[in-house]
Amino acid sequence: MQQPQNTKTAPDVEISELDMASDEEEVQLSAEEKAHLQLCENLLEARVTLEVVPNRAMKWLIENTISPHPAYKFLLLFNYMQWIIMLPGLVALYFFGWQLGLAILAGCFLISVLVINPVKRWALRGGVREFVTQDLDYLENLYTIGAVRFRKGKKGRWIQHPRNWREVL
């Protein structure tokens, strides 16, 4: 018995047709959407650098993505862990006097600033970048609260709240 042959083949789509379709879609975009699309392209091509402000970004992500979950309060506690790390220094200040207490408090502060903040920034960078490139509203919200900032290239000046993010374009 002969197998029936499939006479339907996938239509050959040329690259120029795809380019024309994407150009038509870009024509229908508003000015803000075009700027967002250009920012996404610049981020992908590394012409624009994205920097995350960890506490603000983490608080926004927790509130807007998993707020009904019971782990919400724990994650907010983790968000402000750098201040919780200061508690042993304050206790040492009370029990051991000014000299030793201030030294321990300074050590706690250095751990907070030099260890916790960079780790949070590194952990959040990919997630925040995904939200920024995903939707214009997410970008506007994150930018408005000062959770992200941008700069042109690697040596440009930082563009951050309350300035307009479109300055990097």
Salt bridges, closest charged atoms under 4 A:
GLU32 OE2 - ARG166 NH2 3.15
GLU45 OE1 - ARG47 NH2 1.97
GLU51 OE2 - ARG121 NE 2.74
GLU51 OE1 - ARG125 NH2 3.75
GLU63 OE2 - LYS59 NZ 2.75
GLU140 OE2 - ARG166 NH2 3.34
GLU167 OE1 - ARG157 NH2 3.42
